[in-house]
Amino acid sequence: MSDEAREKATRTSIATIEQSARMFEIRTGKYPDSIDQLMQPMGDRPPLLDKKSMNDQWGNPFVFKKTANFIEIRSAGKDGAMNTQDDLVNVEE
């Protein structure tokens, strides 16, 4: 798989995680404290996210950061190092 394809697939995964966090907020009134909460059943409902969604297309785990009004989902990108130029994130910095 090319790096361009990996980036596109990782951006799709980030959007899926963000959508799951927003659904969690709709159901509970607050954003999840961690990405792990999205993998837990919600009462009689299945988890919003499955474990295969936990890594980007380079095999690195996503970083989930909750702020007062939003959640940031970050991939280390191709170089595997966080907070570098090739990171993929769901918000503009």
Disulfide bonds with the S-S distance in Angstrom:
none
